[in-house]
Amino acid sequence: MPERTGFVFATAETSGCMFARIEAFETTSEGLDEILGALQRSVGIVRTLPGNMGGYVLVNRESGQLLNVTFWQTDEEREAA
């Protein structure tokens, strides 16, 4: 089972706020493929959720680390996702 940790932070802009969810995973190379597959299957659903502003997936195959970052218009919308 891959190790998963999560962080949430908000940055204030002059035009308002953007809220981010950051999920960190650490696993084997095979585990990364499993996580990436699950993320690819869920991206279409996540993009339709209220407040979603996009996201990124960052992968380091050598270390077995993956970061999933999604951006939200409000903290409530981020929490509901």
N, C-alpha and C positions, 0 to 999 in steps of 0.2 A: 504494500500500500504506500503510495507516495506521501511524503511529508508535506503538509499544507499549513501555511500561516497567512494571516490576512492583516492588512493595514487600511485605514481610511483616513483621508485628509482632505481639507478644503483650502482653496486659494482664493483670496479676495481680488477681484479685478475692479477697475473703475466703473465698469458697466454691470457689476454684480458678482456673483460667486459661481464657481464650478466645483462640483464635488466628484471625487475619484474613489473608486474601489480598486485596491491592489491586492491580488492574490498571488502568493509565492509558493511554488512547488519545488521539491527536490526529490529526484527519483533516478532510476536507471534510464538508459537510452530507450529501451522498450517501453518503459513507463511513460516517457515523454510522448511517444507516438500515440499511446492510449489517451493521454490528456489532450493532446492536440486534436485527435479525432472527436473527442467529446466537445471541445470548444468549437470546432467547425460545425458540428451538428446543431449547436445551440445559438450560434451567432445570428441566424435569421430571426429567431424568436426574440433575442435580446434587443435587436435593432428596432423592433416594433413596440417595445415597452415605453410608456410615457417618460419623457425626460431624458432618454438615452441620447448622448451626443457622440457616440463612437467609442473606439478603444484600440488597444494595441496588445499584441502577444509578442513577448521577447523570449528567445530560446537560446540557451548555451548548451549545446549537445556534449561538449567536453566535460562540463561540470555536472550535467544532469539537472540544471536549474531552468525554471520557466516562470516568467512574470506575466500575469494577465491584468491589464489595466483598462477599466471602463470609466467613462466620464458621464456625469449626470447633472441636470439643471438644478435640482434641489436635493437636499439631504433626505427628504421623505421619499422621493422617487428612487434614490439610491438604496435606501433601506428596503423598499418594497420589492426591489429586483432581487 
